[in-house]
C-alpha cells in the first residue's frame, strides 16, 4: 500500500502520517482520548481552547498521545498501526512510520544556525543533532533553549513540533533542574514534561518571578 503524501511546501510528510494515526485512533472511541488528555494535563499543565499557547500545547499533546503514550496493551498508537498495517505498507511508508515510532522529545540548546538548519545540543541526554527547523523562526538565535520533538523525516531530522521556548533569564535555573534530574536518574520524559509545565505556569502568571517557577519538581507546588 502506498500512502499519498503532499509536497513539503503544502504539508510535511510527517503531518500526513500523523493525520493517519489520528484518524485510526479516533475510530477506537473517545474515552481513552479523554483519559489521555487528563493525564497530559497532570504532566505538563492544563490548557484550554482560546489561550494563546493552545495550538502549541495541542500539538504537544497529540504527538505524545500518538507516539509516546502506551495503552493497556502496552503499545503506542504508532506501534499498534505498524503491527496492524506494517506488512501492507510500501518500503517508504513503513520506514516513515518506524521513524515516528522512535521520535524523541527533549530539551535542546542551539549551538549554531545556518538558515533553518540548527546544530542542537541535547541538554538532558547529551550529544548533538543537526536538524531542520520546521516552524517560522523569527527571533530564534544561538544559545536559545527549547523543548521540542525531533523526528527523522526521509534523510533529515526535523525539529520544532510543539516547541516551547524558555526565556533567557530562566537558563541558569533550567540548567540546575536538568543537572539534578540527571544526578537523580529522572526519566527523560518526566524531566521534559516538568520543564513544559513550569514554562506554562510562567506564561499564565507573568507577574511571578522566574526563580519561583523554574524549580525542581519536589521543590515546588503547582
N, CA, C and O of each residue as an XYZ file, in Angstrom:
888
protein
N       0.843     -1.197      0.000
C       0.000      0.000      0.000
C       0.874      1.241      0.000
O       1.786      1.359      0.818
N       0.606      2.157     -0.901
C       1.339      3.414     -0.985
C       0.451      4.543     -0.482
O      -0.641      4.757     -1.009
N       0.905      5.257      0.520
C       0.130      6.360      1.078
C       0.468      7.631      0.315
O       1.641      7.999      0.243
N      -0.529      8.323     -0.264
C      -0.230      9.556     -0.995
C       0.163     10.666     -0.032
O      -0.517     10.892      0.968
N       1.255     11.360     -0.328
C       1.700     12.469      0.506
C       1.874     13.694     -0.364
O       2.187     13.589     -1.550
N       1.666     14.876      0.242
C       1.832     16.120     -0.471
C       3.262     16.622     -0.318
O       4.034     16.088      0.479
N       3.602     17.632     -1.071
C       4.955     18.172     -1.004
C       5.185     18.876      0.316
O       4.237     19.214      1.025
N       6.448     19.096      0.643
C       6.810     19.732      1.911
C       6.222     21.130      2.009
O       5.846     21.562      3.098
N       6.135     21.845      0.895
C       5.638     23.218      0.928
C       4.188     23.271      1.378
O       3.804     24.196      2.094
N       3.377     22.304      0.978
C       1.964     22.318      1.337
C       1.712     21.624      2.662
O       0.903     22.092      3.463
N       2.375     20.546      2.896
C       2.136     19.761      4.089
C       3.300     18.794      4.266
O       3.648     18.065      3.337
N       3.891     18.783      5.428
C       5.043     17.920      5.633
C       4.625     16.456      5.578
O       3.490     16.104      5.902
N       5.548     15.628      5.168
C       5.302     14.184      5.125
C       4.917     13.672      6.511
O       4.042     12.816      6.643
N       5.569     14.196      7.530
C       5.266     13.785      8.900
C       3.819     14.078      9.242
O       3.138     13.244      9.838
N       3.341     15.270      8.864
C       1.974     15.663      9.189
C       0.967     14.716      8.544
O      -0.060     14.392      9.140
N       1.261     14.279      7.339
C       0.380     13.328      6.664
C       0.248     12.040      7.467
O      -0.861     11.545      7.665
N       1.353     11.502      7.923
C       1.327     10.264      8.685
C       0.676     10.459     10.058
O      -0.020      9.570     10.549
N       0.903     11.622     10.674
C       0.277     11.896     11.967
C      -1.247     11.935     11.822
O      -1.968     11.461     12.700
N      -1.727     12.492     10.729
C      -3.176     12.537     10.495
C      -3.747     11.137     10.321
O      -4.864     10.861     10.757
N      -2.989     10.257      9.688
C      -3.427      8.861      9.537
C      -3.546      8.202     10.908
O      -4.533      7.521     11.188
N      -2.556      8.401     11.753
C      -2.590      7.833     13.108
C      -3.742      8.410     13.912
O      -4.401      7.697     14.669
N      -3.982      9.706     13.743
C      -5.058     10.347     14.484
C      -6.419      9.788     14.080
O      -7.265      9.523     14.935
N      -6.627      9.609     12.784
C      -7.898      9.042     12.318
C      -8.091      7.623     12.842
O      -9.188      7.258     13.266
N      -7.039      6.834     12.814
C      -7.140      5.445     13.275
C      -7.434      5.394     14.771
O      -8.223      4.564     15.222
N      -6.805      6.275     15.535
C      -7.047      6.308     16.980
C      -8.455      6.789     17.290
O      -9.094      6.280     18.211
N      -8.949      7.770     16.528
C     -10.290      8.303     16.754
C     -11.347      7.238     16.510
O     -12.401      7.239     17.147
N     -11.063      6.339     15.592
C     -12.028      5.283     15.268
C     -12.247      4.340     16.450
O     -13.271      3.660     16.524
N     -11.295      4.298     17.366
C     -11.398      3.404     18.521
C     -12.265      3.990     19.632
O     -12.567      3.301     20.605
N     -12.673      5.271     19.496
C     -13.523      5.889     20.507
C     -12.828      7.012     21.241
O     -11.613      7.185     21.143
N     -13.634      7.789     21.995
C     -13.131      8.994     22.651
C     -12.746      8.788     24.109
O     -12.073      9.640     24.689
N     -13.151      7.688     24.710
C     -12.925      7.502     26.146
C     -11.439      7.547     26.489
O     -11.030      8.259     27.407
N     -10.636      6.787     25.753
C      -9.207      6.757     26.033
C      -8.560      8.106     25.724
O      -7.630      8.528     26.411
N      -9.055      8.773     24.693
C      -8.533     10.090     24.336
C      -8.744     11.072     25.478
O      -7.841     11.843     25.801
N      -9.914     11.056     26.092
C     -10.198     11.964     27.206
C      -9.313     11.648     28.410
O      -8.806     12.554     29.070
N      -9.134     10.363     28.688
C      -8.248      9.982     29.785
C      -6.822     10.446     29.526
O      -6.132     10.908     30.435
N      -6.388     10.318     28.279
C      -5.042     10.748     27.915
C      -4.890     12.253     28.085
O      -3.858     12.722     28.566
N      -5.915     13.018     27.691
C      -5.857     14.482     27.838
C      -5.718     14.861     29.306
O      -4.936     15.754     29.631
N      -6.448     14.214     30.194
C      -6.342     14.477     31.623
C      -4.951     14.122     32.145
O      -4.379     14.849     32.957
N      -4.420     13.011     31.677
C      -3.077     12.592     32.092
C      -2.031     13.602     31.626
O      -1.114     13.944     32.374
N      -2.171     14.073     30.398
C      -1.214     15.048     29.853
C      -1.294     16.365     30.612
O      -0.268     17.007     30.840
N      -2.483     16.774     31.002
C      -2.625     17.988     31.805
C      -1.902     17.849     33.135
O      -1.266     18.795     33.599
N      -1.996     16.677     33.749
C      -1.291     16.473     35.015
C       0.221     16.556     34.817
O       0.943     17.064     35.676
N       0.685     16.057     33.687
C       2.126     16.025     33.436
C       2.692     17.382     33.046
O       3.780     17.746     33.494
N       1.972     18.138     32.218
C       2.547     19.333     31.606
C       1.806     20.622     31.919
O       2.224     21.697     31.490
N       0.706     20.526     32.663
C      -0.090     21.699     32.967
C      -1.353     21.765     32.120
O      -1.374     21.304     30.978
N      -2.406     22.344     32.692
C      -3.684     22.430     31.990
C      -3.699     23.599     31.006
O      -3.126     24.656     31.268
N      -4.358     23.391     29.881
C      -4.526     24.441     28.888
C      -5.898     24.281     28.253
O      -6.431     23.175     28.170
N      -6.456     25.381     27.813
C      -7.797     25.363     27.258
C      -7.838     26.119     25.932
O      -6.989     26.966     25.655
N      -8.843     25.794     25.122
C      -9.031     26.468     23.848
C      -9.239     27.967     24.074
O      -9.941     28.372     25.000
N      -8.626     28.776     23.224
C      -8.713     30.220     23.354
C      -7.479     30.843     23.965
O      -7.255     32.046     23.829
N      -6.669     30.033     24.642
C      -5.428     30.558     25.202
C      -4.386     30.685     24.093
O      -4.405     29.904     23.141
N      -3.474     31.662     24.202
C      -2.521     31.907     23.104
C      -1.585     30.742     22.833
O      -1.028     30.641     21.740
N      -1.405     29.880     23.789
C      -0.499     28.737     23.613
C      -1.257     27.445     23.302
O      -0.664     26.366     23.313
N      -2.559     27.541     23.024
C      -3.381     26.341     22.858
C      -2.893     25.461     21.708
O      -2.750     24.251     21.885
N      -2.636     26.036     20.546
C      -2.244     25.224     19.389
C      -0.929     24.502     19.632
O      -0.788     23.329     19.287
N       0.035     25.202     20.226
C       1.317     24.567     20.535
C       1.125     23.403     21.484
O       1.682     22.325     21.276
N       0.341     23.617     22.523
C       0.137     22.574     23.522
C      -0.674     21.405     22.960
O      -0.448     20.259     23.352
N      -1.609     21.674     22.053
C      -2.349     20.585     21.434
C      -1.449     19.752     20.531
O      -1.592     18.531     20.467
N      -0.517     20.410     19.827
C       0.459     19.653     19.031
C       1.291     18.758     19.933
O       1.530     17.592     19.618
N       1.734     19.315     21.067
C       2.493     18.520     22.032
C       1.679     17.323     22.497
O       2.180     16.200     22.562
N       0.407     17.581     22.823
C      -0.446     16.504     23.326
C      -0.653     15.417     22.277
O      -0.509     14.231     22.576
N      -0.991     15.815     21.044
C      -1.255     14.824     20.015
C      -0.006     14.001     19.708
O      -0.097     12.790     19.508
N       1.145     14.640     19.671
C       2.386     13.895     19.441
C       2.626     12.901     20.575
O       2.970     11.743     20.338
N       2.440     13.368     21.809
C       2.629     12.491     22.977
C       1.633     11.335     22.943
O       1.996     10.185     23.189
N       0.384     11.648     22.638
C      -0.674     10.629     22.631
C      -0.434      9.575     21.554
O      -0.609      8.383     21.807
N      -0.040      9.996     20.375
C       0.107      9.082     19.246
C       1.457      8.368     19.220
O       1.558      7.245     18.726
N       2.496      9.021     19.753
C       3.852      8.495     19.596
C       4.481      7.974     20.887
O       5.432      7.194     20.832
N       3.969      8.389     22.047
C       4.615      8.012     23.307
C       3.733      7.225     24.266
O       4.184      6.258     24.880
N       2.489      7.634     24.392
C       1.643      7.063     25.442
C       1.210      5.639     25.092
O       0.669      5.379     24.017
N       1.465      4.731     26.027
C       1.085      3.335     25.835
C      -0.272      3.078     26.467
O      -0.562      3.571     27.557
N      -1.106      2.301     25.775
C      -2.411      1.952     26.327
C      -2.291      0.675     27.162
O      -1.186      0.241     27.489
N      -3.418      0.086     27.498
C      -3.406     -1.103     28.355
C      -2.697     -2.282     27.713
O      -2.245     -3.192     28.407
N      -2.598     -2.268     26.380
C      -1.904     -3.359     25.686
C      -0.391     -3.202     25.753
O       0.352     -4.119     25.404
N       0.064     -2.032     26.205
C       1.494     -1.775     26.267
C       2.063     -1.193     24.992
O       3.280     -1.114     24.830
N       1.180     -0.781     24.074
C       1.620     -0.244     22.790
C       1.142      1.199     22.611
O       0.082      1.582     23.104
N       1.940      1.984     21.901
C       1.527      3.313     21.485
C       0.665      3.190     20.222
O       0.706      2.154     19.557
N      -0.111      4.221     19.879
C      -0.872      4.157     18.626
C      -0.008      3.911     17.398
O      -0.417      3.169     16.504
N       1.177      4.515     17.329
C       2.015      4.288     16.156
C       2.515      2.848     16.127
O       2.602      2.248     15.056
N       2.844      2.287     17.288
C       3.280      0.892     17.328
C       2.139     -0.042     16.919
O       2.356     -1.021     16.205
N       0.927      0.270     17.375
C      -0.235     -0.545     17.006
C      -0.506     -0.461     15.505
O      -0.888     -1.451     14.880
N      -0.308      0.719     14.935
C      -0.512      0.873     13.498
C       0.485      0.012     12.719
O       0.125     -0.621     11.727
N       1.720     -0.005     13.169
C       2.732     -0.817     12.498
C       2.402     -2.305     12.596
O       2.606     -3.053     11.640
N       1.896     -2.729     13.743
C       1.514     -4.125     13.913
C       0.371     -4.482     12.975
O       0.372     -5.544     12.354
N      -0.621     -3.567     12.877
C      -1.816     -3.848     12.084
C      -1.590     -3.721     10.582
O      -2.177     -4.472      9.803
N      -0.743     -2.775     10.168
C      -0.648     -2.449      8.745
C       0.765     -2.572      8.153
O       0.944     -2.428      6.944
N       1.740     -2.832      8.982
C       3.124     -2.813      8.515
C       3.400     -3.695      7.323
O       4.170     -3.323      6.438
N       2.776     -4.872      7.288
C       3.035     -5.814      6.191
C       2.500     -5.316      4.852
O       2.925     -5.789      3.798
N       1.565     -4.361      4.890
C       0.938     -3.893      3.660
C       1.444     -2.522      3.200
O       0.962     -1.992      2.199
N       2.398     -1.951      3.913
C       2.915     -0.626      3.573
C       4.050     -0.724      2.566
O       4.774     -1.718      2.517
N       4.191      0.316      1.769
C       5.366      0.402      0.896
C       6.611      0.567      1.756
O       6.510      0.884      2.941
N       7.774      0.356      1.173
C       9.019      0.485      1.921
C       9.175      1.890      2.496
O       9.583      2.042      3.647
N       8.853      2.921      1.708
C       8.988      4.302      2.170
C       8.035      4.600      3.325
O       8.427      5.211      4.319
N       6.787      4.168      3.189
C       5.813      4.427      4.243
C       6.153      3.657      5.518
O       6.010      4.182      6.622
N       6.597      2.427      5.364
C       6.984      1.630      6.519
C       8.130      2.304      7.259
O       8.112      2.399      8.486
N       9.116      2.768      6.521
C      10.264      3.437      7.135
C       9.824      4.714      7.861
O      10.333      5.020      8.939
N       8.893      5.448      7.280
C       8.423      6.689      7.896
C       7.698      6.420      9.210
O       7.920      7.125     10.195
N       6.843      5.417      9.234
C       6.154      5.076     10.483
C       7.135      4.529     11.520
O       6.976      4.785     12.714
N       8.125      3.793     11.088
C       9.148      3.319     12.017
C       9.931      4.487     12.608
O      10.299      4.460     13.782
N      10.187      5.511     11.799
C      10.863      6.707     12.302
C      10.012      7.417     13.352
O      10.533      7.887     14.364
N       8.700      7.493     13.110
C       7.811      8.094     14.102
C       7.824      7.289     15.398
O       7.675      7.842     16.488
N       8.000      6.002     15.267
C       7.982      5.121     16.439
C       9.182      5.341     17.355
O       9.165      4.916     18.510
N      10.215      5.994     16.852
C      11.415      6.233     17.668
C      11.712      7.735     17.774
O      12.856      8.118     18.020
N      10.709      8.577     17.593
C      10.927     10.012     17.766
C      11.193     10.306     19.239
O      10.972      9.458     20.103
N      11.667     11.513     19.511
C      12.050     11.836     20.885
C      11.808     13.310     21.167
O      12.133     14.168     20.346
N      11.239     13.600     22.329
C      11.099     14.975     22.790
C      12.115     15.215     23.896
O      12.193     14.444     24.853
N      12.896     16.289     23.765
C      13.914     16.602     24.763
C      14.070     18.117     24.850
O      13.288     18.875     24.278
N      15.092     18.532     25.576
C      15.399     19.957     25.759
C      16.713     20.250     25.056
O      17.729     19.613     25.336
N      16.694     21.211     24.146
C      17.832     21.463     23.271
C      18.296     22.916     23.380
O      17.509     23.831     23.623
N      19.597     23.089     23.191
C      20.161     24.441     23.094
C      20.808     24.595     21.730
O      21.535     23.713     21.272
N      20.538     25.721     21.084
C      21.081     25.971     19.751
C      22.554     26.330     19.850
O      22.923     27.284     20.534
N      23.389     25.568     19.168
C      24.830     25.828     19.133
C      25.231     26.648     17.907
O      26.073     27.542     17.996
N      24.622     26.335     16.765
C      24.900     27.048     15.520
C      23.619     27.117     14.697
O      22.717     26.293     14.852
N      23.556     28.127     13.810
C      22.420     28.261     12.902
C      22.928     28.583     11.508
O      23.838     29.395     11.337
N      22.326     27.935     10.508
C      22.598     28.256      9.110
C      21.273     28.198      8.376
O      20.850     27.129      7.934
N      20.611     29.347      8.244
C      19.257     29.341      7.710
C      18.344     28.607      8.674
O      18.298     28.928      9.861
N      17.611     27.612      8.159
C      16.726     26.845      9.026
C      17.357     25.519      9.484
O      16.659     24.633      9.976
N      18.668     25.394      9.319
C      19.398     24.229      9.815
C      20.079     24.602     11.128
O      20.853     25.557     11.185
N      19.787     23.841     12.177
C      20.305     24.127     13.504
C      21.205     22.993     13.977
O      20.930     21.818     13.732
N      22.285     23.366     14.659
C      23.087     22.395     15.396
C      22.655     22.488     16.848
O      22.808     23.529     17.486
N      22.110     21.385     17.370
C      21.496     21.379     18.690
C      22.261     20.494     19.657
O      22.744     19.423     19.290
N      22.366     20.949     20.885
C      22.884     20.114     21.963
C      21.716     19.639     22.810
O      20.900     20.441     23.265
N      21.641     18.342     23.018
C      20.612     17.777     23.883
C      21.073     17.954     25.329
O      22.038     17.318     25.755
N      20.394     18.811     26.081
C      20.837     19.136     27.433
C      20.550     18.034     28.441
O      21.148     18.014     29.516
N      19.649     17.122     28.114
C      19.280     16.070     29.058
C      20.055     14.782     28.794
O      20.646     14.208     29.709
N      20.050     14.336     27.555
C      20.711     13.070     27.218
C      22.153     13.251     26.764
O      22.928     12.294     26.755
N      22.519     14.491     26.383
C      23.849     14.723     25.826
C      23.865     14.438     24.334
O      22.921     13.862     23.793
N      24.928     14.839     23.680
C      25.049     14.627     22.246
C      24.505     15.797     21.451
O      23.852     16.685     22.000
N      24.777     15.793     20.153
C      24.364     16.877     19.277
C      23.580     16.337     18.083
O      23.772     15.203     17.643
N      22.686     17.197     17.576
C      21.860     16.849     16.432
C      21.895     17.988     15.424
O      21.840     19.158     15.806
N      21.984     17.660     14.158
C      21.808     18.634     13.089
C      20.393     18.471     12.576
O      20.023     17.408     12.078
N      19.600     19.530     12.699
C      18.164     19.389     12.440
C      17.610     20.556     11.647
O      18.106     21.680     11.719
N      16.564     20.256     10.889
C      15.836     21.260     10.108
C      14.691     21.805     10.949
O      13.811     21.050     11.363
N      14.697     23.122     11.207
C      13.642     23.769     11.978
C      12.435     23.976     11.071
O      12.561     24.597     10.016
N      11.270     23.469     11.459
C      10.129     23.431     10.549
C       9.117     24.549     10.790
O       8.147     24.666     10.042
N       9.322     25.374     11.819
C       8.388     26.457     12.124
C       8.960     27.801     11.692
O      10.154     27.890     11.406
N       8.137     28.851     11.638
C       8.701     30.203     11.484
C       9.680     30.462     12.628
O       9.382     30.145     13.780
N      10.835     31.029     12.324
C      11.836     31.137     13.382
C      12.365     32.558     13.542
O      13.527     32.752     13.899
N      11.521     33.548     13.282
C      11.924     34.936     13.524
C      12.253     35.118     15.001
O      11.446     34.788     15.871
N      13.421     35.636     15.272
C      13.840     35.860     16.651
C      14.595     34.710     17.282
O      15.217     34.886     18.330
N      14.555     33.524     16.666
C      15.310     32.393     17.190
C      16.788     32.656     16.999
O      17.200     33.137     15.943
N      17.606     32.342     18.023
C      19.019     32.695     17.956
C      19.866     31.651     18.666
O      19.369     30.808     19.412
N      21.172     31.742     18.403
C      22.140     30.862     19.060
C      22.032     31.027     20.575
O      21.842     32.136     21.075
N      22.154     29.918     21.298
C      22.058     29.808     22.753
C      20.625     29.705     23.266
O      20.418     29.450     24.452
N      19.628     29.899     22.397
C      18.252     29.688     22.844
C      18.062     28.236     23.270
O      18.696     27.326     22.736
N      17.175     28.041     24.245
C      16.855     26.707     24.757
C      15.365     26.468     24.588
O      14.546     27.323     24.927
N      15.021     25.308     24.064
C      13.612     24.990     23.869
C      13.379     23.488     24.035
O      14.286     22.675     23.860
N      12.137     23.147     24.376
C      11.693     21.760     24.352
C      11.031     21.505     23.008
O      10.245     22.329     22.540
N      11.333     20.388     22.390
C      10.679     20.044     21.133
C      10.910     18.572     20.833
O      11.695     17.892     21.495
N      10.210     18.107     19.828
C      10.348     16.727     19.369
C      11.219     16.689     18.124
O      11.065     17.522     17.231
N      12.128     15.731     18.060
C      12.912     15.507     16.849
C      12.434     14.212     16.203
O      12.218     13.198     16.867
N      12.278     14.285     14.883
C      11.767     13.154     14.113
C      12.600     13.020     12.842
O      12.856     14.013     12.160
N      13.016     11.823     12.527
C      13.718     11.581     11.275
C      12.703     11.538     10.146
O      11.792     10.710     10.147
N      12.868     12.442      9.175
C      11.955     12.509      8.028
C      12.784     12.356      6.764
O      13.593     13.223      6.435
N      12.582     11.256      6.063
C      13.409     10.950      4.897
C      14.875     10.908      5.340
O      15.253     10.045      6.132
N      15.703     11.832      4.836
C      17.132     11.788      5.154
C      17.560     12.868      6.129
O      18.753     13.028      6.385
N      16.594     13.625      6.688
C      16.965     14.692      7.611
C      16.125     14.639      8.873
O      15.032     14.071      8.889
N      16.650     15.238      9.927
C      15.933     15.320     11.199
C      15.149     16.621     11.224
O      15.690     17.687     10.930
N      13.875     16.531     11.576
C      13.035     17.715     11.731
C      12.834     18.008     13.209
O      12.694     17.095     14.024
N      12.823     19.296     13.543
C      12.604     19.718     14.923
C      11.702     20.936     14.905
O      11.717     21.714     13.951
N      10.916     21.103     15.959
C      10.070     22.279     16.056
C       8.622     21.972     16.376
O       7.860     22.886     16.691
N       8.215     20.700     16.306
C       6.823     20.379     16.602
C       6.531     20.656     18.081
O       7.186     20.102     18.964
N       5.556     21.507     18.336
C       5.199     21.806     19.712
C       6.349     22.403     20.495
O       6.551     22.054     21.658
N       7.103     23.293     19.881
C       8.289     23.845     20.534
C       7.907     24.807     21.660
O       7.036     25.661     21.490
N       8.564     24.660     22.803
C       8.380     25.530     23.964
C       9.712     26.222     24.231
O      10.683     25.581     24.632
N       9.751     27.525     24.007
C      10.981     28.296     24.155
C      11.097     28.825     25.581
O      10.173     29.460     26.090
N      12.222     28.564     26.215
C      12.458     29.033     27.585
C      13.137     30.400     27.560
O      14.054     30.615     26.767
N      12.704     31.325     28.412
C      13.311     32.657     28.416
C      14.768     32.604     28.853
O      15.162     31.752     29.649
N      15.552     33.521     28.323
C      16.986     33.553     28.642
C      17.219     33.668     30.144
O      18.145     33.056     30.677
N      16.395     34.437     30.821
C      16.563     34.628     32.259
C      16.334     33.349     33.057
O      16.684     33.282     34.235
N      15.748     32.333     32.421
C      15.482     31.069     33.115
C      16.574     30.033     32.879
O      16.528     28.948     33.460
N      17.554     30.349     32.038
C      18.538     29.341     31.660
C      19.317     28.787     32.856
O      19.504     27.575     32.962
N      19.766     29.653     33.744
C      20.551     29.180     34.886
C      19.740     28.210     35.740
O      20.236     27.152     36.128
N      18.500     28.572     36.027
C      17.641     27.689     36.822
C      17.333     26.402     36.069
O      17.264     25.331     36.671
N      17.148     26.503     34.756
C      16.882     25.317     33.948
C      18.059     24.352     33.994
O      17.865     23.145     34.140
N      19.274     24.870     33.872
C      20.453     24.006     33.961
C      20.512     23.311     35.317
O      20.891     22.142     35.398
N      20.140     24.020     36.380
C      20.139     23.408     37.720
C      19.137     22.263     37.780
O      19.425     21.212     38.353
N      17.949     22.466     37.184
C      16.938     21.412     37.171
C      17.441     20.191     36.405
O      17.314     19.060     36.875
N      18.010     20.425     35.227
C      18.483     19.324     34.388
C      19.627     18.581     35.065
O      19.663     17.350     35.038
N      20.559     19.308     35.670
C      21.691     18.660     36.349
C      21.210     17.782     37.498
O      21.679     16.655     37.657
N      20.286     18.286     38.290
C      19.772     17.497     39.417
C      18.987     16.292     38.912
O      19.097     15.198     39.467
N      18.189     16.493     37.851
C      17.432     15.373     37.279
C      18.372     14.271     36.801
O      18.089     13.085     36.970
N      19.482     14.668     36.208
C      20.457     13.690     35.740
C      21.073     12.929     36.916
O      21.224     11.709     36.859
N      21.428     13.655     37.984
C      22.031     13.011     39.160
C      21.059     12.035     39.815
O      21.469     10.992     40.325
N      19.786     12.371     39.800
C      18.781     11.539     40.458
C      18.122     10.550     39.496
O      17.146      9.884     39.840
N      18.680     10.470     38.277
C      18.225      9.488     37.273
C      16.732      9.640     36.947
O      16.023      8.647     36.777
N      16.275     10.862     36.864
C      14.896     11.104     36.452
C      14.741     10.728     34.983
O      15.593     11.089     34.172
N      13.678     10.013     34.616
C      13.465      9.652     33.206
C      13.366     10.891     32.326
O      12.908     11.947     32.762
N      13.800     10.742     31.090
C      13.772     11.848     30.134
C      12.394     12.481     30.054
O      12.266     13.700     30.168
N      11.356     11.666     29.859
C      10.012     12.208     29.660
C       9.548     13.009     30.865
O       8.871     14.025     30.705
N       9.897     12.575     32.057
C       9.492     13.285     33.262
C      10.187     14.637     33.365
O       9.568     15.624     33.762
N      11.462     14.687     33.010
C      12.202     15.951     33.039
C      11.631     16.946     32.044
O      11.407     18.110     32.376
N      11.394     16.480     30.813
C      10.883     17.380     29.776
C       9.478     17.857     30.118
O       9.173     19.037     29.944
N       8.621     16.970     30.600
C       7.268     17.366     30.970
C       7.288     18.402     32.089
O       6.481     19.331     32.083
N       8.187     18.254     33.036
C       8.279     19.249     34.111
C       8.683     20.620     33.557
O       8.135     21.643     33.967
N       9.626     20.637     32.639
C      10.037     21.906     32.037
C       8.922     22.499     31.190
O       8.766     23.719     31.141
N       8.140     21.649     30.518
C       6.946     22.135     29.817
C       5.975     22.774     30.813
O       5.357     23.799     30.529
N       5.858     22.155     31.966
C       4.890     22.601     32.966
C       5.279     23.941     33.576
O       4.434     24.821     33.737
N       6.559     24.099     33.917
C       6.969     25.366     34.533
C       6.871     26.512     33.532
O       6.550     27.637     33.915
N       7.144     26.241     32.245
C       7.017     27.301     31.248
C       5.554     27.713     31.079
O       5.266     28.896     30.893
N       4.638     26.765     31.139
C       3.223     27.107     31.051
C       2.804     27.951     32.240
O       2.037     28.901     32.088
N       3.298     27.614     33.416
C       2.981     28.407     34.607
C       3.512     29.826     34.460
O       2.845     30.789     34.839
N       4.723     29.952     33.905
C       5.292     31.282     33.702
C       4.475     32.068     32.681
O       4.254     33.266     32.856
N       4.026     31.403     31.614
C       3.190     32.063     30.609
C       1.880     32.557     31.221
O       1.410     33.652     30.911
N       1.304     31.741     32.086
C      -0.014     32.069     32.645
C       0.082     33.137     33.732
O      -0.800     33.988     33.850
N       1.132     33.091     34.511
C       1.284     34.047     35.615
C       2.536     34.876     35.376
O       3.575     34.645     35.995
N       2.429     35.834     34.480
C       3.592     36.608     34.052
C       4.172     37.470     35.158
O       5.305     37.938     35.051
N       3.404     37.686     36.224
C       3.906     38.503     37.328
C       4.739     37.699     38.323
O       5.343     38.266     39.233
N       4.772     36.363     38.148
C       5.553     35.513     39.051
C       7.015     35.524     38.620
O       7.311     35.413     37.430
N       7.911     35.654     39.555
C       9.334     35.696     39.232
C       9.820     34.321     38.768
O       9.387     33.285     39.272
N      10.723     34.343     37.803
C      11.217     33.094     37.209
C      11.786     32.155     38.266
O      11.570     30.945     38.200
N      12.507     32.697     39.232
C      13.143     31.833     40.228
C      12.118     31.104     41.098
O      12.442     30.096     41.728
N      10.880     31.614     41.134
C       9.826     30.950     41.894
C       9.101     29.896     41.072
O       8.312     29.114     41.603
N       9.374     29.881     39.778
C       8.692     28.948     38.882
C       9.610     27.820     38.428
O       9.224     26.652     38.467
N      10.811     28.157     38.002
C      11.763     27.159     37.496
C      12.465     26.486     38.671
O      13.602     26.808     39.015
N      11.750     25.546     39.269
C      12.263     24.799     40.411
C      12.154     23.304     40.131
O      11.388     22.874     39.269
N      12.924     22.528     40.868
C      12.881     21.076     40.740
C      11.507     20.572     41.185
O      10.906     21.168     42.080
N      10.989     19.490     40.586
C       9.626     19.034     40.884
C       9.307     18.894     42.370
O       8.208     19.248     42.797
N      10.245     18.387     43.161
C       9.971     18.190     44.588
C      10.100     19.463     45.402
O       9.820     19.467     46.600
N      10.525     20.550     44.757
C      10.722     21.817     45.473
C       9.620     22.825     45.198
O       9.669     23.938     45.721
N       8.640     22.471     44.402
C       7.596     23.419     44.012
C       6.242     22.737     44.061
O       6.117     21.547     43.771
N       5.228     23.513     44.434
C       3.854     23.016     44.448
C       3.079     23.792     43.389
O       3.021     25.020     43.444
N       2.479     23.088     42.420
C       1.715     23.743     41.360
C       0.260     23.852     41.791
O      -0.568     24.374     41.045
